[in-house]
Amino acid sequence: MIARLLVLVLATASSCANDCVPGVVRNLAVDHIANLTWNVDPNEPCPIEGFRVEVVGEDGIAALFRSSLNYIHLSFLDFCQEWQFTVAPISNGVVGFEHRLTDYIPIRQDANLTLTNLRVTHLGGKNTSLQWEMAEPFRGDCTLRYRVLVRDRQTSTSHSVYVTGRSAYLDTLAPCVPYLVSIRAVSTSLPIIEGPLAYTTFDIEAFPEDPPTLLSVDAGTTTVKMVWQLEDYMKNRCPVVNLHVDGGDFFNVTVPIEDPYYRKPVSVNLTRLHPDRMYYMKVAAENSGGISTSVPLGVQTLPLERDGEYDNLAAAGFQFQGLHRDLSWW
């Protein structure tokens, strides 16, 4: 009787072991040296004899492996492509629950990150684009970023930006300035890998100023005094030559401008005007790149009985963007 009971207990234990389905593995990840690693739950009740590993590429082609260790080396796979990894533990021939991960194979430590064919394209005005290529192209950008450093060769100031594609759009550069650009590829996965620098130099071509800004205007009976601010020197370093005030048949004034580092406001005095009359004019700045867009302005002189000093625009003038009058002489 005792012998039969012992046989029954052993048979039951063997049956339980054969039916044990292991749970999901933990911490499935691809490390920086292209190892697919995972861990078994320390409370896993089933004895683990190995692992079933399935790898599926972007093209749908699959590979199946069996490993007795809790990792598998994947350096044979193409890096910077997306792969799907599925790992399931095995206990006494029973395949357990699957854990799935979609990830990239990191760039190899000896990967060639050299850049070549660095090109500069001027898009007009202050807009410039940069393009470059990898010396040894590969599919996918993986964890690659590109550090673009732009240095002003006049002031030695610089700014940098990281981009993910192999091009950069620059719209904050100043005309009439020589620039040095350096670009390098950086793998941001650990450990970080940096490629060699690629250099190029270029100048932003001369370009007209932005329209001048009206700071103040004072009108008398026969005079108008105006103060204008030019575009900031750091935004456009093309030498400024003149400020033009075009009053059509009534006056045409050109104010010569010195071009210091700090561009002071420019004063314009109009004289010998008629009392109580509206004068329309266009004001523009001229530099080595040409003449800026004109700023339209209308100012009315004061009647004889009201001559005097008035605050900016309060009794005299107004700046406008469009006129509903006959301005055919413009």
ABEGO torsion letter per residue (X at the ends): XAAAAAAAAAAAAAAAAAABBBBBBBGBBBBAAGBBBBBBBAABABBBAEBBBBBBBAAGBBBBBBBABABBBAAABBBGBBBBBBBBBBBGGBBBBBBBBBBBBBBBAABBABBBGBBBBBAEEABBBBBBBBABBBBEAEABBBBBBBBBAAAGBBBBBBBABABBBBAABBBGBBBBBBBBBBBABOBBBBBBBBBBBBBBBBBBBBBBBBABBBBBAABBBBBBBBBBAAABABBBABBBBBAEAABBBBBBBBBBABBBBBBBBBBGBBBGBBBBBBBBBBBAAEBBBBBBBBBBBBBAAABEBBBBGAAABBBBABBBBBAAAX
